[in-house]
Amino acid sequence: MRRGTSGINALIAVDKPLGMTSHDVVSHVRRAVGERRVGHAGTLDPDASGVLVVGIGQGTRLMGLLTTERKGYVGLVVFGEETETDDAEGAVTRSAEVPAWAWDEDAACERLAGIEGACLQVPPAYSAISVNGVRSYARARAGEHVELEARPVTIHSASLAAIQDVDGRPGWLCAFDVSKGCYIRAIARDLGRVCGSAAHLAGLRRTSAGSISLSSCVSLDELEQRGSELVAARALDPAASLGAPVRVLTSSELADASCGKHISVGDVNVEEGGRVCLVHTDKLYGVWTRRADELVSSTNFPAGIMGVRR
C-alpha cells in the first residue's frame, strides 16, 4: 500500500458544521481515516451547514459523476436590508421599508409560490464563478464592480416553515428545492425585491444533495472517534448515489471487465450512450457506457468502491 493511502474506497455524507470550509472537512476526513485521497462534491460556504458528499480513495473519482441536479435547503430570509454578499456577513448596501403583510403567513406562502419554476438568476457577486480566469469573489473583494450574467435555474418548490422575529424584522424560515447552480442567497435578495422591500439570507442548511439526505450523514466528531470503522458502517451506496442502472457481474465478467473487454448489456434497461454501474458483491467496479448491445469501458475502479446494497 502506498504511503498516505488507507485502502478505503468509499463515499460518505458529512453533516458539515457552521464556521468550517468544505476544504476543512476534507482535512478532518483525511486525518480520521489516514487517507490523503479525499475530495468533496458541492461546496458549502463556512456559514452554511448540512449535507456534504465526500469521496475517499477511489471514491474521489465519483465526484464529477454524481447526480445532484436537485438540492434541498432550509434558509432564513430576513427582510429590511440587502448586503454586498447577499447574506448576513456582508456590509449593508440598501435598506427598505418592510410591508406589514410580510408578517402574515398566508401572504408569505403566496409570494413564495410565485417564485417557483424556471427563471434566470443573477448569481451573487461574492461567488466562486470565474470571470476571465479570476473568481468573482476575488474581484469583488478587490473593490471591482462585478456584474455576472443571469443563468437559467429552477426553483422546484419554495415553502414557508415559520415567520420569526429577527431584531424586529420578519424572517421567513423557508424550505427550498432547487436545481444545481441555484444560489439561495440570490433567491433571498430577489425575494426582497419582489416583495417591494429588501432582504438577505441570514442562515442556510443543506438538507439534501440528489438522493442523499441528512439522515445519511455522519458527524465529524463521530468520524474522528471511529475512523475507518464508521466509514465501513455508514458508506453511501455508490451505485444508488449515481442514480444509474446496475449490471451485476459474475466473477468471470469482472475479470473480463478488469482487462477492458466489452461485456453484454444483459437485461439492463438503459438507452444508447447511457451510463451503467458495474457491480460485483458489495462493490462498484466501474461506470460504463452502452454501445449497441455491449457495455464499453468509461470509468473504472480497480479496487472497488464499497457500500453497494442490493
C-alpha positions as CSV (number, residue, x, y, z in Angstrom):
1,M,0.0,0.0,0.0
2,R,1.4,3.4,-0.9
3,R,2.2,5.9,1.8
4,G,-0.8,8.1,2.7
5,T,-3.3,5.5,1.4
6,S,-5.6,3.6,3.7
7,G,-7.1,1.1,1.3
8,I,-10.5,2.6,1.9
9,N,-12.5,3.4,-1.2
10,A,-15.9,4.9,-0.3
11,L,-18.4,7.7,-0.5
12,I,-19.7,9.2,2.8
13,A,-22.0,12.1,3.6
14,V,-20.8,14.5,6.3
15,D,-23.0,17.0,8.2
16,K,-20.8,20.0,7.8
17,P,-20.8,22.2,10.8
18,L,-21.0,26.0,10.8
19,G,-17.8,28.0,10.6
20,M,-15.9,25.4,8.7
21,T,-15.0,25.4,5.0
22,S,-15.6,22.4,2.8
23,H,-11.8,22.0,2.5
24,D,-11.6,22.0,6.3
25,V,-14.0,19.0,6.3
26,V,-11.7,17.2,3.7
27,S,-8.7,17.8,6.0
28,H,-10.6,16.3,9.0
29,V,-11.6,13.2,7.0
30,R,-8.0,12.7,5.8
31,R,-6.8,12.6,9.4
32,A,-9.6,10.5,10.6
33,V,-9.1,7.7,8.1
34,G,-5.4,8.0,7.2
35,E,-6.1,8.6,3.5
36,R,-4.7,11.5,1.5
37,R,-7.0,11.0,-1.4
38,V,-10.1,12.8,-0.2
39,G,-12.4,15.2,-2.1
40,H,-15.8,16.7,-1.9
41,A,-18.7,17.5,-4.2
42,G,-20.8,20.7,-4.0
43,T,-19.1,23.3,-1.9
44,L,-20.8,24.8,1.2
45,D,-19.8,28.2,2.5
46,P,-18.5,28.5,6.0
47,D,-21.7,30.0,7.3
48,A,-23.8,27.1,5.9
49,S,-24.2,23.6,7.3
50,G,-25.6,20.3,6.2
51,V,-25.0,17.6,3.6
52,L,-21.5,17.5,2.1
53,V,-20.7,14.4,0.0
54,V,-17.1,13.3,0.5
55,G,-15.1,10.7,-1.6
56,I,-12.4,8.7,-0.1
57,G,-9.7,6.8,-2.1
58,Q,-11.0,5.8,-5.5
59,G,-14.3,7.3,-4.3
60,T,-12.9,10.7,-5.3
61,R,-13.3,9.7,-8.9
62,L,-17.0,9.7,-8.4
63,M,-17.2,13.4,-7.6
64,G,-17.7,14.5,-11.2
65,L,-20.2,11.7,-11.9
66,L,-22.6,12.2,-9.0
67,T,-26.2,13.0,-10.0
68,T,-27.0,16.0,-7.8
69,E,-29.1,18.1,-10.2
70,R,-31.5,18.9,-7.3
71,K,-30.6,20.2,-3.9
72,G,-32.7,20.9,-0.8
73,Y,-32.1,23.7,1.7
74,V,-33.6,25.4,4.7
75,G,-32.8,29.1,4.8
76,L,-33.8,32.2,6.8
77,V,-34.7,35.2,4.7
78,V,-34.6,38.4,6.7
79,F,-36.3,41.5,5.3
80,G,-35.3,45.1,5.5
81,E,-31.7,45.1,4.2
82,E,-29.7,44.0,1.2
83,T,-26.0,43.3,1.7
84,E,-23.0,43.2,-0.7
85,T,-22.7,39.4,-0.2
86,D,-26.5,38.8,-0.1
87,D,-26.0,37.2,3.3
88,A,-25.5,38.4,6.9
89,E,-21.7,38.6,6.5
90,G,-21.6,41.5,4.1
91,A,-22.0,45.2,4.6
92,V,-25.5,46.6,4.1
93,T,-25.9,48.2,0.7
94,R,-29.6,49.1,0.8
95,S,-32.3,49.4,3.4
96,A,-36.0,49.5,2.7
97,E,-39.3,49.5,4.5
98,V,-40.9,46.2,5.1
99,P,-44.6,45.9,4.2
100,A,-46.8,44.9,7.1
101,W,-48.1,41.9,5.2
102,A,-44.6,40.3,5.4
103,W,-45.7,39.1,8.9
104,D,-48.7,37.3,7.5
105,E,-48.1,33.6,6.8
106,D,-50.7,33.3,4.1
107,A,-49.3,36.3,2.2
108,A,-45.8,34.9,2.6
109,C,-46.8,31.5,1.2
110,E,-48.4,33.2,-1.8
111,R,-45.2,35.2,-2.5
112,L,-43.1,32.0,-2.2
113,A,-45.4,30.1,-4.6
114,G,-44.9,32.9,-7.1
115,I,-41.2,32.4,-7.4
116,E,-41.4,28.7,-8.2
117,G,-40.5,27.4,-11.6
118,A,-37.8,28.1,-14.2
119,C,-36.1,31.6,-14.2
120,L,-33.0,33.5,-14.9
121,Q,-31.0,34.2,-11.8
122,V,-28.1,36.6,-11.4
123,P,-25.5,34.9,-9.1
124,P,-24.1,36.9,-6.1
125,A,-21.0,39.0,-6.9
126,Y,-19.4,37.2,-4.0
127,S,-19.4,33.7,-5.6
128,A,-16.8,31.3,-7.0
129,I,-17.8,31.8,-10.6
130,S,-14.8,32.5,-12.7
131,V,-14.7,35.8,-14.7
132,N,-11.8,35.8,-17.2
133,G,-9.9,33.4,-15.1
134,V,-10.5,35.2,-11.8
135,R,-13.0,34.2,-9.1
136,S,-15.9,36.7,-8.8
137,Y,-15.5,37.0,-5.1
138,A,-11.8,37.9,-5.5
139,R,-12.7,40.7,-7.9
140,A,-15.5,41.9,-5.5
141,R,-13.1,41.9,-2.5
142,A,-10.6,43.9,-4.5
143,G,-13.3,46.6,-4.9
144,E,-14.1,45.8,-8.5
145,H,-17.8,46.3,-9.5
146,V,-18.9,42.8,-10.6
147,E,-22.0,42.1,-12.7
148,L,-22.5,38.4,-13.5
149,E,-24.7,37.2,-16.3
150,A,-28.0,35.7,-15.4
151,R,-28.2,31.9,-15.6
152,P,-31.1,29.6,-16.0
153,V,-32.1,27.8,-12.8
154,T,-35.2,26.1,-11.5
155,I,-36.9,26.6,-8.1
156,H,-38.8,23.4,-7.9
157,S,-40.5,24.4,-4.6
158,A,-40.4,27.2,-2.1
159,S,-42.4,26.8,1.1
160,L,-42.7,28.6,4.4
161,A,-41.9,26.8,7.7
162,A,-42.3,29.8,10.1
163,I,-42.0,33.5,10.4
164,Q,-39.5,34.6,13.0
165,D,-38.9,38.0,14.7
166,V,-35.3,38.9,13.8
167,D,-34.5,42.2,15.7
168,G,-38.0,43.5,15.0
169,R,-37.9,42.4,11.3
170,P,-39.7,39.4,9.7
171,G,-37.5,36.5,8.9
172,W,-39.1,33.8,6.7
173,L,-37.8,30.3,7.5
174,C,-38.2,28.6,4.2
175,A,-37.6,25.2,2.6
176,F,-36.2,25.3,-1.0
177,D,-35.8,22.5,-3.6
178,V,-33.7,23.9,-6.4
179,S,-31.7,22.9,-9.4
180,K,-27.9,22.6,-9.4
181,G,-26.2,26.0,-9.6
182,C,-29.1,27.9,-7.9
183,Y,-28.0,30.3,-5.2
184,I,-30.2,30.6,-2.2
185,R,-28.6,33.9,-1.3
186,A,-29.8,35.2,-4.7
187,I,-33.3,33.9,-4.0
188,A,-33.3,35.9,-0.8
189,R,-32.1,39.0,-2.5
190,D,-34.7,38.7,-5.3
191,L,-37.5,37.8,-2.9
192,G,-37.0,41.0,-1.1
193,R,-37.2,43.0,-4.3
194,V,-40.3,41.1,-5.5
195,C,-42.0,42.0,-2.2
196,G,-41.2,45.7,-2.6
197,S,-38.6,45.7,0.1
198,A,-35.0,44.4,0.6
199,A,-33.8,41.1,2.0
200,H,-30.8,38.9,2.6
201,L,-30.0,35.3,3.7
202,A,-29.3,35.0,7.4
203,G,-28.8,31.3,7.7
204,L,-28.6,28.2,5.5
205,R,-28.6,24.4,5.9
206,R,-28.4,22.0,3.0
207,T,-30.9,19.2,3.7
208,S,-30.2,17.1,0.6
209,A,-28.0,16.7,-2.5
210,G,-29.6,14.5,-5.1
211,S,-30.8,11.3,-3.3
212,I,-28.5,11.9,-0.3
213,S,-30.2,13.5,2.8
214,L,-29.2,14.5,6.3
215,S,-30.3,11.1,7.5
216,S,-27.3,9.6,5.7
217,C,-24.8,12.0,7.2
218,V,-22.2,11.3,9.9
219,S,-20.7,14.0,12.1
220,L,-17.0,14.9,12.1
221,D,-16.9,14.1,15.9
222,E,-18.1,10.5,15.1
223,L,-15.7,10.2,12.3
224,E,-12.7,11.3,14.4
225,Q,-13.6,8.8,17.1
226,R,-14.3,5.8,14.9
227,G,-12.4,6.5,11.7
228,S,-12.5,3.7,9.1
229,E,-14.9,1.6,11.2
230,L,-17.6,4.3,10.8
231,V,-16.9,4.7,7.1
232,A,-17.4,1.0,6.6
233,A,-20.6,1.1,8.5
234,R,-22.1,4.3,7.0
235,A,-20.7,4.3,3.5
236,L,-23.2,5.5,0.9
237,D,-24.3,3.1,-1.8
238,P,-22.2,4.5,-4.7
239,A,-24.5,3.0,-7.4
240,A,-27.6,4.4,-5.8
241,S,-25.9,7.8,-5.4
242,L,-25.1,7.8,-9.1
243,G,-28.7,7.1,-10.0
244,A,-27.7,4.8,-12.9
245,P,-28.9,1.3,-13.6
246,V,-26.9,-1.6,-12.2
247,R,-25.3,-4.5,-14.1
248,V,-24.3,-7.3,-11.7
249,L,-21.2,-9.1,-12.9
250,T,-20.2,-12.7,-12.4
251,S,-16.6,-13.4,-11.3
252,S,-15.6,-14.2,-14.9
253,E,-17.3,-11.0,-16.2
254,L,-15.4,-9.0,-13.6
255,A,-12.2,-10.5,-14.8
256,D,-13.0,-9.6,-18.4
257,A,-14.1,-6.0,-17.4
258,S,-10.8,-5.6,-15.5
259,C,-9.0,-6.3,-18.7
260,G,-11.1,-3.7,-20.6
261,K,-13.1,-6.3,-22.5
262,H,-16.6,-5.3,-23.6
263,I,-19.4,-7.1,-21.8
264,S,-23.1,-7.6,-22.8
265,V,-25.8,-5.2,-21.7
266,G,-27.7,-8.2,-20.4
267,D,-31.2,-7.3,-19.1
268,V,-30.3,-3.8,-18.0
269,N,-32.7,-1.2,-19.3
270,V,-30.6,1.7,-20.5
271,E,-30.6,3.9,-23.6
272,E,-27.8,4.1,-26.1
273,G,-24.9,6.1,-24.6
274,G,-26.4,5.8,-21.1
275,R,-24.3,5.1,-18.0
276,V,-24.4,1.7,-16.2
277,C,-22.9,0.8,-12.9
278,L,-20.8,-2.4,-12.9
279,V,-21.3,-4.2,-9.5
280,H,-19.8,-7.4,-8.0
281,T,-20.7,-8.5,-4.5
282,D,-20.9,-5.2,-2.5
283,K,-18.6,-3.0,-4.6
284,L,-18.8,-0.8,-7.6
285,Y,-16.1,-1.5,-10.1
286,G,-16.9,0.8,-13.0
287,V,-19.3,3.2,-14.7
288,W,-19.5,2.1,-18.3
289,T,-21.4,3.3,-21.3
290,R,-23.9,1.4,-23.6
291,R,-22.8,1.0,-27.2
292,A,-25.3,-1.1,-29.2
293,D,-25.7,-4.4,-27.3
294,E,-22.5,-4.0,-25.3
295,L,-21.1,-2.0,-22.4
296,V,-17.8,-0.3,-23.0
297,S,-15.2,0.9,-20.6
298,S,-15.6,4.5,-19.4
299,T,-14.6,4.9,-15.7
300,N,-13.1,2.1,-13.7
301,F,-12.4,1.5,-10.0
302,P,-9.9,-1.4,-9.9
303,A,-10.1,-1.9,-6.1
304,G,-13.9,-1.4,-6.0
305,I,-15.9,1.2,-4.1
306,M,-17.6,-0.2,-1.0
307,G,-21.2,0.2,0.1
308,V,-23.3,-1.4,-2.7
309,R,-26.5,-2.7,-1.3
310,R,-28.8,-5.0,-3.3
